[in-house]
Amino acid sequence: MASEQDLWRTAWIIAEQYGAEGVGFAASMAQSFEIGGKTQDQQTWLAIMQKVEELTREAAGGRQ
């Protein structure tokens, strides 16, 4: 299980590399693990996706 710090670190890297499109990237990763039946990994990527969304929203000045 990834630590909260690991989740935020991963989200920050994705947000830096992909910007708002990072949300879609993380969602695709979550979906791939769902299809593969790896629920724990899917939950990890869903958490990362939410963090990327938060980071990119903050970077955009809170606009949605």
Contacts in CASP RR format, 6 or more apart in sequence:
PFRMAT RR
TARGET T0000
AUTHOR 0000-0000-0000
METHOD contacts of the structure
MODEL  1
MASEQDLWRTAWIIAEQYGAEGVGFAASMAQSFEIGGKTQDQQTWLAIMQ
KVEELTREAAGGRQ
1 40 0 8 1.000
1 44 0 8 1.000
2 10 0 8 1.000
2 44 0 8 1.000
7 44 0 8 1.000
7 47 0 8 1.000
7 48 0 8 1.000
7 51 0 8 1.000
8 51 0 8 1.000
10 48 0 8 1.000
10 51 0 8 1.000
11 26 0 8 1.000
11 48 0 8 1.000
11 51 0 8 1.000
11 52 0 8 1.000
11 54 0 8 1.000
11 55 0 8 1.000
12 51 0 8 1.000
12 55 0 8 1.000
14 22 0 8 1.000
14 25 0 8 1.000
14 26 0 8 1.000
14 48 0 8 1.000
14 52 0 8 1.000
15 22 0 8 1.000
15 52 0 8 1.000
15 55 0 8 1.000
15 56 0 8 1.000
15 59 0 8 1.000
18 25 0 8 1.000
18 52 0 8 1.000
19 52 0 8 1.000
19 56 0 8 1.000
19 59 0 8 1.000
20 56 0 8 1.000
20 60 0 8 1.000
22 52 0 8 1.000
22 56 0 8 1.000
23 49 0 8 1.000
23 52 0 8 1.000
23 53 0 8 1.000
23 56 0 8 1.000
24 49 0 8 1.000
25 52 0 8 1.000
26 45 0 8 1.000
26 46 0 8 1.000
26 48 0 8 1.000
26 49 0 8 1.000
26 52 0 8 1.000
27 45 0 8 1.000
27 49 0 8 1.000
29 45 0 8 1.000
29 48 0 8 1.000
29 49 0 8 1.000
30 42 0 8 1.000
30 45 0 8 1.000
30 46 0 8 1.000
30 49 0 8 1.000
31 42 0 8 1.000
33 39 0 8 1.000
33 41 0 8 1.000
33 42 0 8 1.000
33 44 0 8 1.000
33 45 0 8 1.000
34 42 0 8 1.000
57 63 0 8 1.000
57 64 0 8 1.000
END
